[in-house]
Amino acid sequence: MANVDNARGLTPFMGQGGTPKIKKYKNSTATDTFRGDVVALDASGLVHRIATTTGSLNIVGVAANFIDAAASASTQDVWVY
């Protein structure tokens, strides 16, 4: 039997009833960031989603909320766990 196709990105591990630690960063306005995307810091200190595995040495975690880059000309808050 085939597995169910239910893409949802990465999710926090909730071991022993704890809650994940999250931190707020500013998102770059270049691309949308989706909940569950792996994000990294760029040279200006803003986070962006990682589209490939090469060239991203500054991974900070996984996005906890959706950011629509086209909705605002300024940076928006993205919560990262």
PyRosetta script that sets phi, psi and omega in degrees:
from pyrosetta import init, pose_from_sequence

init()
pose = pose_from_sequence("MANVDNARGLTPFMGQGGTPKIKKYKNSTATDTFRGDVVALDASGLVHRIATTTGSLNIVGVAANFIDAAASASTQDVWVY")
pose.set_psi(1, 136.0)
pose.set_omega(1, -177.8)
pose.set_phi(2, -75.9)
pose.set_psi(2, 153.5)
pose.set_omega(2, 175.1)
pose.set_phi(3, -72.8)
pose.set_psi(3, 153.2)
pose.set_omega(3, 176.8)
pose.set_phi(4, -73.6)
pose.set_psi(4, 132.1)
pose.set_omega(4, 177.6)
pose.set_phi(5, -82.7)
pose.set_psi(5, 98.1)
pose.set_omega(5, -175.7)
pose.set_phi(6, -136.4)
pose.set_psi(6, 70.1)
pose.set_omega(6, -178.6)
pose.set_phi(7, -64.2)
pose.set_psi(7, 132.1)
pose.set_omega(7, 180.0)
pose.set_phi(8, -144.9)
pose.set_psi(8, 7.5)
pose.set_omega(8, 180.0)
pose.set_phi(9, 73.4)
pose.set_psi(9, -164.6)
pose.set_omega(9, 178.9)
pose.set_phi(10, -85.0)
pose.set_psi(10, 146.3)
pose.set_omega(10, 177.9)
pose.set_phi(11, -126.8)
pose.set_psi(11, 151.3)
pose.set_omega(11, -179.0)
pose.set_phi(12, -70.7)
pose.set_psi(12, 147.4)
pose.set_omega(12, 174.9)
pose.set_phi(13, -83.5)
pose.set_psi(13, 123.3)
pose.set_omega(13, -176.8)
pose.set_phi(14, -106.5)
pose.set_psi(14, 61.7)
pose.set_omega(14, -177.8)
pose.set_phi(15, -74.7)
pose.set_psi(15, 140.6)
pose.set_omega(15, 175.2)
pose.set_phi(16, 54.0)
pose.set_psi(16, 35.6)
pose.set_omega(16, 173.6)
pose.set_phi(17, 73.2)
pose.set_psi(17, 6.7)
pose.set_omega(17, -179.4)
pose.set_phi(18, -78.8)
pose.set_psi(18, 170.8)
pose.set_omega(18, 175.7)
pose.set_phi(19, -114.2)
pose.set_psi(19, 145.5)
pose.set_omega(19, 179.8)
pose.set_phi(20, -70.3)
pose.set_psi(20, 146.9)
pose.set_omega(20, 174.8)
pose.set_phi(21, -81.4)
pose.set_psi(21, 131.9)
pose.set_omega(21, 178.7)
pose.set_phi(22, -123.1)
pose.set_psi(22, 154.2)
pose.set_omega(22, -179.3)
pose.set_phi(23, -136.9)
pose.set_psi(23, 145.4)
pose.set_omega(23, -179.0)
pose.set_phi(24, -93.9)
pose.set_psi(24, 131.4)
pose.set_omega(24, 175.3)
pose.set_phi(25, -125.8)
pose.set_psi(25, 166.4)
pose.set_omega(25, 172.1)
pose.set_phi(26, -94.6)
pose.set_psi(26, 133.9)
pose.set_omega(26, -179.0)
pose.set_phi(27, -88.8)
pose.set_psi(27, 142.8)
pose.set_omega(27, 173.4)
pose.set_phi(28, -70.2)
pose.set_psi(28, 153.5)
pose.set_omega(28, -176.6)
pose.set_phi(29, -89.5)
pose.set_psi(29, 5.6)
pose.set_omega(29, -174.3)
pose.set_phi(30, -74.8)
pose.set_psi(30, -42.6)
pose.set_omega(30, -174.9)
pose.set_phi(31, -136.3)
pose.set_psi(31, 155.5)
pose.set_omega(31, 173.3)
pose.set_phi(32, -66.8)
pose.set_psi(32, 148.0)
pose.set_omega(32, 174.2)
pose.set_phi(33, -120.8)
pose.set_psi(33, 127.8)
pose.set_omega(33, -177.5)
pose.set_phi(34, -106.5)
pose.set_psi(34, 151.4)
pose.set_omega(34, 177.5)
pose.set_phi(35, -59.2)
pose.set_psi(35, 129.0)
pose.set_omega(35, -178.3)
pose.set_phi(36, 98.3)
pose.set_psi(36, -8.2)
pose.set_omega(36, 177.7)
pose.set_phi(37, -74.7)
pose.set_psi(37, 141.6)
pose.set_omega(37, 171.9)
pose.set_phi(38, -75.8)
pose.set_psi(38, 133.0)
pose.set_omega(38, -178.0)
pose.set_phi(39, -122.5)
pose.set_psi(39, 152.8)
pose.set_omega(39, -179.4)
pose.set_phi(40, -136.9)
pose.set_psi(40, 158.1)
pose.set_omega(40, 176.1)
pose.set_phi(41, -81.1)
pose.set_psi(41, 139.2)
pose.set_omega(41, 173.7)
pose.set_phi(42, -97.4)
pose.set_psi(42, -176.2)
pose.set_omega(42, -175.6)
pose.set_phi(43, -64.2)
pose.set_psi(43, -25.5)
pose.set_omega(43, -179.2)
pose.set_phi(44, -90.5)
pose.set_psi(44, 1.0)
pose.set_omega(44, 178.7)
pose.set_phi(45, 89.6)
pose.set_psi(45, 5.3)
pose.set_omega(45, 177.1)
pose.set_phi(46, -95.3)
pose.set_psi(46, 155.0)
pose.set_omega(46, 177.7)
pose.set_phi(47, -96.3)
pose.set_psi(47, 151.5)
pose.set_omega(47, 176.8)
pose.set_phi(48, -142.3)
pose.set_psi(48, 154.3)
pose.set_omega(48, 178.7)
pose.set_phi(49, -75.1)
pose.set_psi(49, 151.5)
pose.set_omega(49, -179.8)
pose.set_phi(50, -94.4)
pose.set_psi(50, 120.5)
pose.set_omega(50, 179.8)
pose.set_phi(51, -91.4)
pose.set_psi(51, -26.8)
pose.set_omega(51, 178.5)
pose.set_phi(52, -133.8)
pose.set_psi(52, 172.2)
pose.set_omega(52, -179.2)
pose.set_phi(53, -93.1)
pose.set_psi(53, -4.7)
pose.set_omega(53, -178.4)
pose.set_phi(54, -97.3)
pose.set_psi(54, 143.3)
pose.set_omega(54, 173.3)
pose.set_phi(55, 77.9)
pose.set_psi(55, 15.3)
pose.set_omega(55, -179.7)
pose.set_phi(56, -120.7)
pose.set_psi(56, 85.5)
pose.set_omega(56, -176.9)
pose.set_phi(57, -90.6)
pose.set_psi(57, -15.7)
pose.set_omega(57, -174.4)
pose.set_phi(58, -104.8)
pose.set_psi(58, 49.4)
pose.set_omega(58, 179.2)
pose.set_phi(59, -66.9)
pose.set_psi(59, 130.7)
pose.set_omega(59, 179.2)
pose.set_phi(60, -109.2)
pose.set_psi(60, -18.2)
pose.set_omega(60, 178.3)
pose.set_phi(61, 153.9)
pose.set_psi(61, -148.3)
pose.set_omega(61, -175.5)
pose.set_phi(62, -123.6)
pose.set_psi(62, 133.4)
pose.set_omega(62, -179.3)
pose.set_phi(63, -66.5)
pose.set_psi(63, 137.0)
pose.set_omega(63, 179.8)
pose.set_phi(64, -102.1)
pose.set_psi(64, -6.0)
pose.set_omega(64, 179.5)
pose.set_phi(65, -144.5)
pose.set_psi(65, 164.3)
pose.set_omega(65, 179.8)
pose.set_phi(66, -88.4)
pose.set_psi(66, 138.3)
pose.set_omega(66, 175.2)
pose.set_phi(67, -124.7)
pose.set_psi(67, 122.0)
pose.set_omega(67, 175.9)
pose.set_phi(68, -93.5)
pose.set_psi(68, 104.5)
pose.set_omega(68, -175.6)
pose.set_phi(69, -63.6)
pose.set_psi(69, -30.8)
pose.set_omega(69, -178.2)
pose.set_phi(70, -78.2)
pose.set_psi(70, -14.0)
pose.set_omega(70, -175.3)
pose.set_phi(71, -76.7)
pose.set_psi(71, -17.6)
pose.set_omega(71, -176.4)
pose.set_phi(72, -147.4)
pose.set_psi(72, 143.7)
pose.set_omega(72, 177.7)
pose.set_phi(73, -83.0)
pose.set_psi(73, -13.7)
pose.set_omega(73, 179.6)
pose.set_phi(74, -104.6)
pose.set_psi(74, 169.4)
pose.set_omega(74, 178.4)
pose.set_phi(75, -68.5)
pose.set_psi(75, 151.7)
pose.set_omega(75, 179.5)
pose.set_phi(76, -122.3)
pose.set_psi(76, 159.6)
pose.set_omega(76, 179.3)
pose.set_phi(77, -79.1)
pose.set_psi(77, 135.5)
pose.set_omega(77, 172.6)
pose.set_phi(78, -126.6)
pose.set_psi(78, 130.2)
pose.set_omega(78, 178.8)
pose.set_phi(79, -90.8)
pose.set_psi(79, 134.1)
pose.set_omega(79, -174.7)
pose.set_phi(80, -124.8)
pose.set_psi(80, 131.3)
pose.set_omega(80, 173.8)
pose.set_phi(81, -115.2)
pose.dump_pdb("model.pdb")
